[in-house]
Amino acid sequence: MTTETVAGAKLVVDALVARGVDKIFTLSGGHITPLYQYLEDTDVTLFDTRHEQAALFMAEAWGKMTRQPGVAMVTAGPGFTNALTGVASAYFSNTPLVVIAGCVGLDHKEKLDLQDMSQAPVIDPMVKRSFVCLKPERAAEYVDLAFRTATSGRPGPVYLEFPVDVLNAQVNPTDIRKPVTEIDSRPVDAVNAIKMMEWLGEARKPVIIAGSGVWHAHAEDALVEFAEKAGVPVFTSLSGRGTISDAHPLCFESALAIRPGGAFAAYIETDLVILLGTRIGLYYIFGDVFNPEARMVQVDIMPEEMGRNRSIDLPIVSDAGAFLKECCRIMDAGDGGAGLQKQFQEWITTLNAADETGKAQAVPNWESDADPIHPLRLAREVDAFMDREDDFVVADGGDTTTWIGMTRTIRKPGFYLDYGIYGSLGVGLPYALAAKLRYPDKRVCLLTGDGSVGFNFMEFENAIRKNLPLVVVISNDLGWGMIRHSQELRIGHAIEDGTFIGQVAYHKLVEAVGGLGFLVEKAADIRPALEAAFASGKTCCINVMTDPTTISPGSIALANLGGYKAT
């Protein structure tokens, strides 16, 4: 009796389908053709991009939005190396991601075969783990291993490699291993939760900074409940933006000290900082922005994260959601938080006044009628137009991301994306495509710089071809504004070679590939262009000429970075 064999590639595909994967972001290549072959007749959508970098950024965005691993698939050699920036970005943003790559067959290693290179050692520092499957009968086991690793503990990217002859190899069904393990672990340090609540009772000016850990823990409801019970002010960061709405009376919006509002005043006066699923880095001037006398509490799923850049008085290794629920339980066992609410009323009043004062200073630029257009006016127009709770805004570019980060009102978590701490330009179009793919009935707007839009410009064509209408607003300051301005501040002048692009008719380029284009040179014309673009139902480019002399706080920070100081 003959036993029918199974190809290694089919085992991979079956394992992906069993995991519920329905989207794979990819660019085709010979070394992954066996996977394409078996994916063809499944319900999995292969979303092809014009560059592997875009595929990885789309997968990263998918992981950020869904809180499940985004999946990207690339071919060997240059396909693999083109993907590395997106992998590094996911690593810095703690985004669950599984990167599947093909490679040269085992029998052709070190023979100078097409696109042969040693891939795993290259990517190792950028991922939680890298796995190379050398036995086809273990293919499903490796898929399970990759997904478990990507989602357990602190999420992150995982690399999974299959030599092409392993994918093509035929396996006897009796030799196949198909383990599947789902992990949903929510550890909580109940003892230190009690101590933290004691410290909160001793505080007069506490602040919570809620970061990506809150979002990935599905803890947005628990955060709102805790804030309301305790009456504590909350600032939000990165993927934590929107986990408590900016419109909530206890939310003081973005944790960025450069944002107009109350953050800076809060940080220099606070006596208790509760870092909830966020890390101390550049955004907090490496910890120096906080009152040096303040007690520091850090709640994180990763013990080794505790104490980066600043001593932590109370490190708490916990899932953010489980920790917040435990703190709410402690309050419910007492007075329900009524005493804390009364205790912090004066502090909330102080922060409201600081918030009002900080925003008043930005109003002249937000409402500026200057010609050329002030980029903060452009950011304000986008924010005001995208006023629905589920309007999706994506940011890209150096100064441009700074301007919208100082302006965007976020009412719902998971509906804003930018490049985060890794700072990789070029994320905009891929992120926006992923957002439109996930939310086809929602309005998606990308605000990007003229430099950054060039990285993955052909994804405009992809959006048009696949009927995923995006509205892309370009803040066109004629070049690499953040670098230009930081050079002016650092060395007294900009080095024109490398910082100046000039006037490019990006709107005409988009029209050439089938989209709709607008040129805007007056602030009063921004909103009409947005209205027309969204009404068209097409992929549109609004090319807005903004003031090339305006210097953002981001440019100032870049000029002052220690690594750039002259010797």
C-alpha positions in Angstrom: 0.0 0.0 0.0 1.5 3.4 -1.1 1.4 6.2 1.4 0.8 9.6 -0.1 3.5 12.1 0.8 3.1 15.8 1.7 5.4 18.7 0.6 7.2 20.7 3.3 5.6 23.9 1.9 2.1 22.5 2.3 2.9 21.7 6.0 4.0 25.4 6.4 0.8 26.7 4.8 -1.5 24.3 6.7 0.1 25.5 9.9 -0.4 29.2 9.0 -4.0 28.5 8.1 -4.5 26.7 11.4 -3.1 29.7 13.2 -5.8 31.9 11.6 -3.5 33.9 9.4 -5.5 35.6 6.7 -3.1 38.2 5.3 0.5 37.8 4.3 2.5 40.8 3.1 5.0 39.8 0.5 7.0 40.3 -2.7 7.4 37.1 -4.8 10.6 35.3 -5.5 11.8 31.9 -6.6 12.8 30.7 -3.1 9.3 31.1 -1.8 7.4 30.0 -4.8 6.6 26.6 -3.2 4.7 28.5 -0.4 2.9 30.6 -3.0 1.8 27.4 -4.7 0.1 26.0 -1.7 -1.3 29.3 -0.5 -3.0 29.8 -3.9 -6.1 27.8 -3.1 -6.5 28.9 0.5 -8.4 31.8 2.1 -5.1 33.6 2.9 -4.7 36.9 1.0 -1.2 37.4 -0.5 -0.8 41.2 -0.5 2.1 42.0 -2.8 4.0 45.2 -2.5 6.5 47.0 -4.8 9.4 46.6 -2.3 10.1 44.2 0.5 10.5 47.1 2.9 6.9 48.1 2.3 5.8 44.5 2.9 7.5 44.5 6.3 6.1 47.9 7.2 2.6 46.6 6.3 3.1 43.5 8.4 4.4 45.7 11.3 1.3 47.9 11.0 -0.9 44.9 11.0 0.7 43.6 14.2 0.3 47.0 15.8 -3.4 47.3 14.9 -4.5 43.7 15.5 -2.2 42.9 18.5 -1.6 39.5 16.7 1.5 38.7 14.6 1.6 40.3 11.3 3.1 38.0 8.7 5.6 38.9 6.0 7.2 36.6 3.4 10.3 37.4 1.4 12.6 35.6 -0.9 16.3 35.0 -0.4 19.3 37.3 -0.6 18.2 40.8 -1.6 14.6 40.1 -0.7 15.8 39.3 2.8 18.1 42.3 3.1 15.5 44.7 1.8 13.2 43.6 4.6 15.6 44.3 7.5 14.6 47.9 8.2 11.0 46.9 8.8 12.2 44.1 11.1 14.3 46.5 13.2 11.3 48.9 13.4 9.1 46.1 14.8 11.8 45.1 17.3 12.0 48.7 18.6 8.2 49.0 18.8 7.7 45.6 20.4 5.3 44.6 17.7 4.4 40.9 17.1 5.6 39.9 13.7 6.6 36.7 11.9 9.0 37.1 9.0 9.2 34.0 6.7 12.1 33.9 4.3 13.2 31.4 1.7 16.9 30.6 1.1 19.1 28.6 -1.1 18.6 24.8 -0.8 20.9 22.9 1.5 22.5 21.0 -1.3 23.5 24.4 -2.9 25.0 26.2 0.1 28.5 27.7 -0.5 28.3 26.9 -4.3 27.8 30.5 -5.4 24.1 29.8 -6.2 21.7 32.6 -6.9 21.0 34.9 -3.9 22.9 32.6 -1.4 23.9 34.3 1.8 24.0 33.4 5.5 20.8 35.1 6.6 20.0 34.1 10.2 23.2 35.6 11.7 22.4 38.9 10.1 18.9 39.2 11.4 19.6 37.7 14.9 20.2 41.0 16.7 16.9 42.4 15.3 14.5 39.7 16.5 13.4 37.9 19.6 14.5 34.6 18.1 15.5 33.3 14.7 14.7 29.8 13.6 15.9 27.8 10.6 13.9 24.7 9.7 16.2 22.0 8.2 13.7 19.1 8.3 10.5 19.3 6.4 8.6 17.0 8.8 9.1 19.7 11.5 7.8 22.6 9.4 4.5 22.9 11.3 6.4 22.7 14.6 8.6 25.6 13.6 5.6 27.7 12.7 4.1 27.0 16.1 7.4 28.0 17.7 7.6 31.2 15.8 4.1 32.4 16.7 4.5 31.5 20.3 7.7 33.4 20.6 6.3 36.5 18.8 3.4 36.8 21.2 4.6 35.6 24.6 6.0 38.0 27.2 6.9 41.3 25.5 5.8 40.9 21.8 8.3 41.2 19.0 9.5 40.0 15.6 10.6 36.4 15.0 12.5 35.2 11.9 11.6 31.8 10.3 13.7 30.5 7.5 13.0 27.6 5.1 15.6 26.4 2.5 13.8 25.9 -0.8 14.6 22.2 -0.9 13.1 21.7 2.5 9.9 23.3 1.2 9.9 21.1 -1.9 10.8 17.9 0.0 8.1 15.2 0.3 7.4 13.9 3.8 5.7 10.7 5.0 2.6 11.7 7.0 3.7 9.4 9.8 6.8 11.5 10.4 5.0 14.8 10.7 4.9 16.8 13.9 2.1 19.3 14.4 2.2 20.7 17.9 0.0 23.8 18.6 0.2 25.7 21.8 -1.7 28.9 22.6 -0.3 31.1 25.5 -2.4 33.7 27.3 -0.3 34.6 30.4 -1.2 37.6 32.5 1.2 37.6 35.5 0.7 40.1 38.3 2.7 41.1 41.3 0.0 41.4 43.9 2.4 42.3 46.7 3.9 45.3 44.9 0.5 46.4 43.7 -0.4 46.9 47.4 2.8 48.9 47.9 2.2 51.0 44.8 -1.3 51.9 46.1 0.3 52.8 49.4 2.7 55.1 47.6 -0.2 56.6 45.6 -1.9 57.4 48.9 1.2 59.3 50.0 1.5 61.2 46.8 0.1 64.6 46.0 1.2 65.0 42.3 1.2 61.6 40.6 1.2 61.0 36.9 0.7 57.8 34.9 2.4 57.3 31.5 0.6 54.6 29.6 2.5 53.1 26.7 2.4 50.2 24.2 2.3 47.6 27.0 -1.2 48.8 27.9 -2.4 48.4 24.3 -0.8 45.0 23.8 -2.3 43.8 27.1 -5.8 44.7 25.9 -5.9 46.9 29.0 -7.5 50.1 27.7 -10.8 49.5 29.7 -8.8 48.7 32.9 -6.7 51.9 32.4 -9.8 54.0 32.2 -11.4 52.3 35.2 -8.2 52.8 37.3 -7.8 56.4 36.3 -11.4 57.2 37.2 -11.4 55.3 40.5 -8.1 56.9 41.6 -8.6 60.3 40.0 -5.0 60.2 38.6 -3.9 62.1 35.5 -2.8 60.0 32.5 -0.4 60.7 29.6 -0.1 58.3 26.8 2.7 57.2 24.5 3.3 55.3 21.2 0.8 52.5 20.8 -0.7 53.5 24.1 -2.1 56.7 22.5 -5.9 56.5 22.7 -6.0 53.7 25.3 -7.7 56.5 27.3 -9.2 59.0 25.0 -7.6 62.4 24.7 -11.1 63.8 25.3 -11.3 62.2 28.7 -11.0 64.7 31.6 -8.2 62.7 33.2 -6.2 62.3 30.0 -3.7 65.0 29.2 -3.0 63.6 25.8 0.5 62.7 24.6 3.4 62.0 27.0 5.8 64.0 24.7 7.1 67.0 26.7 7.3 69.0 23.4 3.6 68.7 22.8 1.6 71.9 23.6 -0.2 71.2 26.9 0.6 70.1 30.4 3.2 67.4 30.1 6.3 69.3 30.8 4.8 71.1 33.8 3.6 67.8 35.1 7.0 66.1 34.8 8.9 68.8 36.6 6.4 69.0 39.5 5.4 65.4 39.9 6.2 63.4 43.1 5.2 60.0 41.7 5.7 58.7 38.2 4.0 55.5 37.3 5.4 54.1 34.0 2.9 51.6 32.7 4.1 49.5 29.8 6.5 52.2 28.6 10.3 52.6 28.6 12.5 55.5 29.6 14.3 56.8 26.5 14.7 59.8 24.2 11.0 60.9 24.6 11.7 61.6 28.3 15.2 63.0 27.8 16.5 59.6 29.1 14.7 60.2 32.4 16.0 63.7 33.0 12.7 65.4 32.2 11.2 64.0 35.5 11.5 65.7 38.9 14.7 64.2 40.3 13.0 63.9 43.7 10.0 62.0 42.3 9.4 58.4 43.2 9.6 56.1 40.2 7.4 53.1 39.6 7.8 51.0 36.5 5.3 48.2 35.5 6.6 46.1 32.7 6.4 42.5 31.6 10.2 42.3 31.1 12.3 42.4 34.3 15.5 43.4 32.3 13.7 46.6 31.2 13.6 48.0 34.7 16.1 50.8 35.4 17.1 51.8 31.9 18.5 55.4 32.2 17.1 56.1 35.6 16.8 54.2 38.9 13.4 52.7 39.6 12.2 52.9 43.2 9.5 50.2 42.7 10.0 47.8 39.8 6.9 45.7 39.2 7.0 42.8 36.8 3.4 42.4 35.7 1.1 42.4 32.7 -0.3 45.9 32.5 -3.9 44.8 32.4 -3.7 42.3 35.3 -1.9 44.9 37.4 -4.5 47.6 36.8 -7.3 45.2 37.7 -5.5 44.2 40.9 -5.1 47.9 41.8 -8.8 48.4 41.1 -9.6 45.4 43.4 -7.5 47.0 46.2 -9.5 50.3 45.9 -12.8 48.5 45.8 -11.9 46.7 49.0 -11.5 50.2 50.6 -13.4 53.3 49.8 -13.5 52.7 46.0 -10.8 55.4 45.5 -13.0 58.3 46.8 -10.2 59.5 49.1 -7.6 59.5 46.3 -10.0 61.4 44.0 -10.4 64.2 46.6 -6.6 64.1 47.3 -5.7 64.8 43.7 -8.4 67.4 42.8 -6.0 70.3 43.3 -3.3 68.6 41.1 -5.8 68.0 38.3 -6.8 71.7 38.5 -3.1 72.7 38.3 -2.6 70.5 35.2 -5.7 71.8 33.5 -4.3 75.3 33.9 -0.9 74.2 32.6 -2.6 72.4 29.7 -4.5 75.6 28.7 -1.4 77.8 29.0 0.7 75.4 26.9 -1.9 75.2 24.1 -2.4 78.9 24.1 1.2 79.4 23.1 0.7 77.2 20.0 -2.5 78.8 18.8 -0.8 81.5 16.7 0.9 78.8 14.6 -2.1 76.4 14.6 -4.2 79.3 13.2 -1.5 80.9 11.1 -2.4 82.3 7.7 1.3 82.7 6.8 2.5 82.2 3.2 4.2 79.8 2.8 2.0 77.7 5.1 3.1 77.0 8.6 3.4 73.2 9.0 1.5 73.4 12.4 -1.4 75.0 10.6 -1.4 72.0 8.1 -1.3 69.5 11.0 -4.2 71.4 12.7 -6.2 71.3 9.5 -5.7 67.5 9.1 -6.6 67.0 12.8 -9.7 69.1 12.6 -10.9 67.4 9.4 -10.2 63.9 10.7 -12.6 64.5 13.6 -14.5 61.1 13.7 -13.5 58.7 16.5 -12.5 56.1 14.0 -10.8 58.3 11.5 -7.3 56.8 10.9 -4.3 59.1 10.7 -0.8 57.9 9.8 2.3 60.1 10.2 5.7 59.9 8.4 8.6 62.2 8.0 11.0 63.9 10.5 9.5 67.3 11.2 6.1 66.3 9.8 5.7 63.5 12.4 6.8 66.0 15.1 4.1 68.6 13.9 1.3 66.1 13.9 2.5 64.5 17.1 2.1 67.9 18.7 -1.4 68.3 17.3 -3.3 65.0 16.7 -6.3 64.3 19.0 -6.7 60.6 19.5 -10.0 59.4 20.7 -9.7 55.6 20.1 -6.7 53.3 20.5 -5.2 51.6 17.4 -6.2 54.4 15.0 -3.0 56.3 14.8 0.4 55.1 13.5 3.8 56.6 13.2 7.4 55.2 13.2 8.0 55.5 16.9 11.4 55.4 18.6 13.1 53.7 15.6 12.4 56.7 13.5 12.4 55.0 10.1 11.2 57.2 7.3 9.2 55.5 4.6 6.6 53.8 6.8 3.8 56.1 5.8 2.4 54.6 2.6 2.7 51.0 3.8 1.2 51.8 7.2 -1.7 53.7 5.5 -2.3 50.8 3.1 -2.4 48.3 6.0 -4.9 50.6 7.8 -7.2 50.9 4.7 -7.0 47.1 4.2 -8.0 46.5 7.8 -10.7 49.3 7.8 -11.9 49.6 4.2 -14.9 51.7 5.3 -13.0 54.2 7.4 -11.3 57.4 6.3 -7.5 57.0 6.2 -5.2 60.0 5.9 -1.4 60.0 5.7 0.4 63.2 6.6 4.0 62.8 5.3 7.1 64.8 4.5 8.3 65.3 0.9 11.4 63.4 1.7 9.8 60.4 3.4 7.1 59.9 0.7 9.8 59.0 -1.8 11.0 55.9 0.0 8.0 53.7 -1.0 6.4 56.0 -3.5 5.2 53.2 -5.9 2.8 52.0 -3.2 0.6 54.8 -4.6 0.2 52.6 -7.6 -0.5 49.6 -5.4 -3.3 51.5 -3.6 -4.8 52.5 -6.9 -4.5 49.0 -8.5 -6.0 47.3 -5.4 -8.8 49.9 -5.0 -7.7 51.0 -1.5 -8.3 54.7 -1.7 -5.9 56.7 0.4 -5.6 60.4 1.0 -2.0 61.4 1.3 -1.1 64.9 2.4 2.5 66.0 1.8 4.1 68.7 3.8 6.5 69.9 1.1 9.3 72.0 2.6 11.6 71.3 -0.4 13.9 68.8 1.3 15.0 67.0 4.4 13.8 69.7 6.8 14.8 68.1 10.1 18.4 67.5 9.1 18.6 70.9 7.3 17.4 72.7 10.4 19.5 70.7 12.9 22.6 71.5 10.8 21.7 75.2 10.9 21.5 75.0 14.6 24.5 72.8 15.1 27.1 74.2 12.6 25.5 77.5 11.6 24.4 76.5 8.1 22.7 73.7 6.1 24.8 71.6 3.8 22.7 71.9 0.7 24.0 68.6 -0.8 21.9 66.0 0.9 19.4 68.3 2.5 17.7 70.1 -0.4 15.3 68.4 -2.8 13.5 71.3 -4.5 10.0 71.6 -5.8 8.6 68.3 -7.1 5.1 68.0 -8.5 4.2 64.9 -6.4 0.5 65.4 -7.1 1.2 65.1 -10.9 3.2 61.9 -10.3 0.2 60.4 -8.6 -2.1 61.5 -11.4 0.3 59.7 -13.8 -0.4 56.4 -12.1 -4.1 56.9 -12.0 -4.8 58.9 -8.8 -6.0 62.4 -8.2 -3.7 65.3 -7.4 -4.0 68.7 -5.7 -1.5 71.5 -5.2 -2.1 73.7 -2.2 -0.2 76.9 -1.6 -2.6 78.8 0.7 -3.7 77.7 4.2 -7.3 78.4 3.4 -7.2 75.9 0.6 -6.2 72.9 2.8 -9.7 71.9 4.0 -11.4 72.3 0.6 -8.7 70.0 -0.8 -9.3 67.4 1.9 -13.0 67.5 1.3 -12.6 67.1 -2.4 -10.1 64.3 -2.0 -12.2 62.2 0.4 -15.3 62.9 -1.7 -13.6 61.5 -4.8 -13.3 58.0 -3.5 -9.9 57.8 -5.2 -6.3 57.6 -4.0 -5.2 61.3 -3.8 -2.1 63.3 -3.2 -2.4 66.8 -1.7 0.9 68.5 -2.2 1.0 71.3 0.3 3.8 73.9 0.1 4.9 74.6 3.7 7.4 77.0 5.1 11.0 75.6 4.7 12.4 77.9 7.4 10.2 76.7 10.3 12.2 74.7 12.9 10.4 72.0 14.9 11.2 71.0 18.5 12.4 67.7 16.9 15.0 69.5 14.9 16.2 71.3 18.0 16.4 68.0 19.9 18.4 66.4 17.0 20.8 69.3 17.0 21.5 68.9 20.7 22.0 65.1 20.7 25.2 64.2 22.4 26.4 62.1 19.5 26.4 65.1 17.2 28.5 67.4 19.4 31.6 68.6 17.7 34.9 67.4 19.1 
